[in-house]
Amino acid sequence: MNEALEKIKQKILDGEAQLTNSKAVYEFKKSFLDSKTGKIGQLMKEMRNIPPEERAGYGKGVNELKEWANQFFSDIEEKIKEKELQLKYESEKIDVTMPAKSVETGNLHPITQMRNQLIDVFTGMGFEVYEGTEIENDYYNFTALNTPKDHPARDMQDTFYLSPEFLLRTQTSSGQIHVMESKKPPIKIISPGKVFRSDDDATHSPMFTQMEGLVVDENITLCDLQGMLDMFVKKIYGDGTVTRLRPSYFPFTEPSVEVDCSCFECGGKGCKLCKGTGWIEILGAGMVNKKVLENCGIDSEKYSGFAFGIGIERTAMLKYGINNIKLLFESDLRVLKQLDD
Ligand code: PHE
């Protein structure tokens, strides 16, 4: 082989040690094999200066060198690619034995859990859910519920008025009127929602949650109310729990009752939770006042009904043994985590 060709071959061989990555291989290869600028490419242009009798041998030599160089570089390219792939695999390797970061999962708020639980119990007994509005007018919150203006019973609920006519509802009982105005008996609904009263101490908050229940049909009696409440307390507080009714007063029910359940903590013997009485007050209820039925255009001779109102915070406080309602509203995770069912 021509001496010049030998030199080029040697140069390629000498350069091999520096070919540590694909870019270096590409650049080095180009400097020899690029058809215009490459050293081997240029050898062909030298052809003119070669005496005619040597041209055939020269051309053959250049072609052989070119073939050799092509083979040489493709071998190297293959090796380098293999090496680079290996490095990539190494760097992307995942250690499946590494301990994972724990992800904290959230919970429904205890009030929402309690509310859902109550809804489950009552829908299981055939009640439908009606959701009213938090802003009400005076008529639905009071007047239609047999509590006209200047009725002393308005004092039982310190009200946030938005205007002389509109207010933040003080009780979900306002929902009773909406339902009875729009639906003919038989009616069997519950209505959960927020209510508002200007009241603030360890067991009262200006905003709290109630769940109203209303059943209107022919021949509904107080016994139906107590039978249903007995089922309710067994589901929420346990099988051995029973209820008792005490006389009370609400303008929209007649008779009105305060409902107690036997203490689920001591079974009725008397403890701190039931203040030694064996009974815990859980809700207000009664037979729907005839005047309220008539206000809604329901024939009070033909139909009768019962209604009840449960405080959801109170139910949760009793169930979880919390003595301050504020704990439910402070969003302190240390507390809320303990109240998960
Ligand atoms: N609305 C009453 C209250 O908030 C509770 C209640 C509801 C009483 C239905 C009787 C019937 O105190």
Residues whose N, C-alpha, C, O or C-beta is under 5 A from the ligand:
A	BS01	LIG	T170 Q171 S173 F250 T253 G284 A285 G286 A307 F308 G309
